[in-house]
Amino acid sequence: MSNNSAMTLGEMAEKIGAILVHTPNPAITITGVSGLDSAHPSHISFLSNPKYLPEAKNTRAGAVIVQKEMADLTCPQLVVDNPYLAWAKAVALFAPDRSPFLSAGIHPTAVVHSSALLHPSVQVGARAVIGSGTIIGENCRIHPGVVIEENCRIGSHCEIHPNTVLHYNCTLGNRVTVWSGTVIGSYGFGYAQEGDTFIRIHQLGTVLIEDDVDIGANVTIDRGATGPTRIRRGTKIDNLVHLAHNVQVGEDCAITAQVGVSGSTHIGNRVKIGGQAGFVGHINIGDDSFVGAKAGVSKSFPEKSNITGYPARPFMETRRSEAMVAKLPDILKRLDALEKQTPSSQPQ
């Protein structure tokens, strides 16, 4: 991947905080980034997993980001403590600037209510709709087809991608990114029964999303039944995640695809959640915990828990149980053999 940006290899090393080794010419031009197997001589690549060492030895990349100097790599090396972090910084240098492709100001087909307050720097794409009383801060990008209902608050430097819906009275902090198809502030799943009939419980709360949160595509975040559903600062949410009413997610969490969290569950700070994990409602997951993929979390866990399985249990307990289950066929065979060797205790 590349764009029109270009810099020397020496400049690249300085920007990502790397030590440049095995290079005859730090002035060579770097125009982009790429994987080891598809890189060209003007590209940067990276090696963080030893299993990709064969690809690194054969790469055509102009330089490879590595954790330590490697004598058996023939190309220049950018040595850093954390190759994956340095790769993230390198990729950011070549991220495309899409702002020229959005309308300067408000597109003529957009519908913006007369009482909405938009900073003059806000860009609003075609057929976007912005409701009454909504306030949008400086340097926000509202892409085509976005719907922002009444009385929303959006901070500065936010980007909302096409066909996102932000329902009424919801709040985004600063530097929030929301990808396409996401719905924020829809009703939570609340019903009471009268005989065989379900009676809707109106959801009177809101959604509060703090600064520096990234939200993937087709995510659904329900408004609170009363009070807010809250996503705290720095959390990153993958595609196809559902957070139900009054869920509270702490700071700097990472929630991967297809996770579902039931109502009023509290997730602490710096919690990492694997794909397709599911949580019942009204439980607490402590700070700095890890929840494995496809875990079924049916009770609360304290801080620094490492849980997996269905139902979710401490990681090593689950692994020991799985190992025992795998041994059951052999155990049954041995038991059958022992029974055949033992005289029957039944009367003849």
N, C-alpha and C positions, 0 to 999 in steps of 0.2 A: 504494500500500500504506500502511496506517495501523493504529494500534491506539489504546489509550486515552491514550497520552502526548500532551501538548500543551505548547507553550512559545511565547514571543513570538519574533518575527523577530530582535529584538536579542539575545535569549538564544541563539538558534541561531547567530548570527554569532560570539558569544563562544566557544561550545562547539567550533566547528570552526576557530577562528582566522582568520575572514574579516573583511574590511573591507566594511561595508554602505554601498552607494551607491544613488542614485536611488530613495530610499524616502521617502514623505511621512509614514509612520507605522511606526516600528520596534516598536510595541506590538501589531501585528496578530498573530493567533494562528496558529501552524503546528501542524497535527495529523498530518502524514505526509509521505512522499516519493513521487514518481511520475515517469514519463517525460515528456518535453516535450509529447507529443501527447495525453496523458491526464490531465495535472495539473489540479487544481482550485485556486482562489484560496488555500486553506489548505495547499497542498502546496509543498514545495521540489523543484526539478529541477536538472539540471546540463547544461553544454555543455563538452565537451572536444575534440570533433571538428568542425572548421569546416563539414563537409558537412551538419551538422544545424542550421546557422544559420537557414534558413527556418522550421524548426519552432520554434526559439527565439523568432523574431520574432512568431510567432502563438500562443505558449503562453499558457495561462490561469494558469500557476503564480504563487504568491504571491511567489516570488523564484527566481532562477536562479544557480547557482554557476558562475563564469567565471574565466578566468585573468587577464583585464585588463578594465577598465571599457569598456563598449560603448555608444556614444551611440545606436545604432539599436535597442536593446532598450528597450521601454517599461516593463517590469516592474522591480522592485527587483533589485539584483545583489549577490551575495556574492563578493567578489573575493579570490582566493587564488593561491598559486604553482602548486599542483597540484590542479586541479578534481576529478580522479578520486579522489585521496586524500581530499579534503574530502567528496566524495560518500560514500565508505566510512564516514567518521566520522559523517556525517548519518544514514545508514541505520542505523548501530548505535544511535543514540538512539531509534529506533522499532522495534527488534527486539522481537518478542513474548516475554514471559516465560511459558514453558510449564510452569514448575515446579509451579504449582497443579494441573495436569492429571495429574501423576505421583502415585503413591502417596506419602503421607507415611510414610517408613520403607520397610518391606518389604511388598509386596502379599501378601495371604494365599495366593494361588496360586503365588507364587514358591517355588523350591526352593533353599535355601541350606544347604550342608553345615555341620554343627555345628562343624567346625574352621576354617571360613572366618572371617576377621576383617574386619569392615566398620565403618568409622567411623559413629557414631550419626547423622551428617548425611546418609549415603548414601540415595538414593532408588532403589528396585528395583521395576520394573514387573511386570505380570501375566505369569506363566508364564516368567519368567526363571529360569535355572539357574546357580548359582555353586558351583564344585567345592571339594573339600577343600584346605585349606592356602592358599587364595587370600586376598590382602590387598588391600583397596580403601580408598583415602584419603578425606579429607573432601570433602564437597560434590560427590561424583560422582553422575551420573544414569545409571542403567542402565535402558534402556527395555524395553518388553514383548518377550518372546521371545528376548532375548539369552542366549547360552550362553557362559559363562566357565568353562573347565575347571580342573583342579587346579593348584595352585602357581603361579598367575599373580600378578603384582604390578602394581597400578594406582595411580598417584599421586593427587594431589588435583585437584579441579575438572575432571575428565574427563567427557565425555558420549559414551555408546555407544548408538547408535540401534537400532531394532527389528531382530531377526533377524540380528544380527552374531554371528559365532563367533570367540572367542579361545581357541585351543587351548592345551594344557598348557604350563606353564613359560615363558610369554611375559610381556614387561614393557612397560608403557606408562608414560611419564613424567607430568609435570603438564600440565594444560590441553590434553590430547589430545582431539580430536573424531574419532569414527569413525561414518560414515553407514551406512545400512541395507544388509544383505546382504553386507557385507565379511567375508572369512575371513582371519584372521591366524594363522600358525603351522601351516598344512597341510603335508604332505610335499612336498618338492621332487621334480622329475622326475628320479629317479636309478635306473638299471637297468644291470645287467651281463647279457651274453648267455652262455648255456650251450647251445651248438648253436643251435637256432631258438627257444629259450625265453628269456624275459626274467626275470631274478631281481632282485627289489626290493633296492635299497640303502637300508637304514633311515636316516632322517635324524635324527641325534642332537643337532643344534644347537637353536637357539631363535630368537626374534625380539626385538630391542630397539628400541623406539621412544622417542625422547627427547622433551623438553618442547616444547609449542607446535606439535605436528604436527597437521595436518588431513588426514584420509583420506576420500575420497569414497565413493559407493555402489558396491557390487559390485567392490571391489578385492580382489585376492588377493596376499598376501605370504607366501611360503613360508619355513618354518623352515630354518635352515642344515643342511647335511649334517653338518658338525662346526663348532662355533663359531656365532656369531650372524649372521643377516641383520640389518642395522642401518639405521635411518632417523634421521638426526641432526636436531638442534634446528631448529625453525622451518620445516621443509619442508612444502609443500602438494601433495597428490596428488589429482588429479581422479578422476572415476568410471571404472570399467572399465580399471584399470591392473593389470598383472601384474608383480610383482617376484619373480624366482626365488631359489633357495637361495643364501645367502651374498652376495647383492647388498649393496653398501654405497653408501648415498646420503648426500651431505654436507649441510651446513647451508644453510637458506634456499633450497632448490631449488624449482622449480615444474615439475611433471610433469602434462601435460594428458592428456585422455581417450585410451584405447585404446593407450597405450604399453606395449610389452613389453620387459623387460630380462632377458636370459639369465643363468645362474648365474655367480657370482663376478665380475661386472663391478662396477667401482668408478666412481662418479659423484662428481665433486668438489663443492666448495661453490659455491652461487649459480649453479648450472647451470639453464638453462631449456630444456624439451623440448616440442616441438610434438606435436600429436595424431598418433597412429598410427605414431610412430617406433618402430623395432625395433633392438635391440642384440644382437649375438652375445655369447657368454660370454667371461670372462677378459680383458676389455679395460679401459682406463682413460680416462675423460673428464676433462680438467683443469678446474680452477676457472674460474668466470666464463665458461663456454662457452655457446653457443646451438646447439641442434639443431633444424632445421626440421621441419615436419610431414611425415610419411611418409618420413622419412630412413631408409635402411638402413645402420646403422653397423656396419661389419665390421672395424674396426681402432681402435687407440687414437689419441687426439688430445690435444695439449698444452693448457695453460691458454689461455683467451681465444680458443678456436677458434670459428669461425662456420661451421657445416657444414650441408649439405642434400643432397638427391638420393639416388639409388639406383644404385650404392652411394654412401654419403655421402662428399662431398669438400668442400673449402673453398668457401664460398658463392659467391664471384665466379667461381671456376673452373667451378662447376656452371652458373652463369648464362651464361657465355660459351659453354659447350658447347651449352646449350639454344638459345641464339641462333643458333649455327652450324647446328644440326639444322634449325631453322625455315627457314634459307636454302637447304637442300639442293635442294628442287624447282626453285628458280630457277637454281641452279648447274648442275643436270643439264640444264635447257633450254639454257643458254648453251653448255655443253659439246657437246650434240647439234648445235647450230647451227654451232659451230666445226668439228666433224668433217665436216659436210656441205660446208663451204667448203674444206676441205683435200683436195687430190688424194690418192687412195688410194695407199698405199705397197705394196699388194699387187701382185704381177706379173699382167699381163693374160694 
